[in-house]
């Protein structure tokens, strides 16, 4: 009887670990004291020259670091942009000199406001379900390769509106 319970407990533990496996594959990357969470890109339509990419960066270290460069084989260039309201106008501009992440700081890049990554000069449309490589280069921590999961903006949006509509990039 004791062996039965030990075996049942072992099976239950294995089942719990298997059930948690997809969660442990949550889309995160570590580079030194930096954690990059859930990198993804928005699907684009044919002929759309640029796409947006998003993720979070958390600095768990005691020193600042800076995201100084990004690259992806699907884009001619990759830029860090910030969006902010100026009066009643949404202005987007490239971040010069990189994006500093202070100790203990978490920067969440998301559609609609704040920081995001622009994939400029796409070689082909980004389709939902695609996996796109992106290399992040930090001033101190070095380089890390992440995978952007391409998501359908309509599916991801709770309001049903695409945040990037009417958002032209020049």
Secondary structure, DSSP 8 states (H G I E B T S, - for coil): -HHHHHHHHHHHHHHHHHHHHHHHT-SEEEETTEEEEEEEEE---TT--EEEEEEEEEE-SSS-EEEEEEE-TTEEEEEEEEEEEETTEEEEEE-TT-EEE-TT-EEE-BTTBEEEEEEEEESS---TT-EEEEEEEETTTEEEEEEEEEE-HHHH-SSS--TTTT----
